[in-house]
Amino acid sequence: MASNKTRIAVVVASFNSAVTDSLLEGALSAAGKYEADTDVYRVPGAFELPLLAASAARSGRYDAVVCLGAVIRGETPHFDYVCAQAAAGVQRVALDENMPVTFGVLTTDNVEQALARAGGEFGNKGYDAVVCAVDTLLEMRRLAAG
């Protein structure tokens, strides 16, 4: 278990809120399991997640950052650009700031697939993103302790 001093920033995209609100519920449930202090920040869409994730990471207030969003394929290549840049940006923040920054962004072909992964038949990827962040944080702490 993480200590009650573990602080997590959850950055969630407002776009596709029917999905992202469910991801957020899952994330907050997992944070509660770990007794982590959690602050939630909203951004318009998945493309904006890395910027606020970087701000949260650099603030010195958090041990981990969880990014949540849902990008659903449409009729244009916009999907491909948003997904690729959101993923690359989140990874860059994690590497640049040397802290767990997880990618809880669904990239699906349709709304049904997204809902199935936001509390439906395939679980809740928001919950999983927090578990991943805390597990990684604990391993980083173990490594630092020698």
Secondary structure as UniProt FT lines:
FT   TURN            4..5
FT   STRAND          7..13
FT   TURN            15..16
FT   HELIX           17..33
FT   TURN            34..35
FT   STRAND          37..43
FT   HELIX           46..48
FT   HELIX           49..58
FT   TURN            59..60
FT   STRAND          64..72
FT   HELIX           78..97
FT   STRAND          101..108
FT   HELIX           111..116
FT   STRAND          118..120
FT   TURN            121..122
FT   STRAND          123..124
FT   HELIX           125..145
//
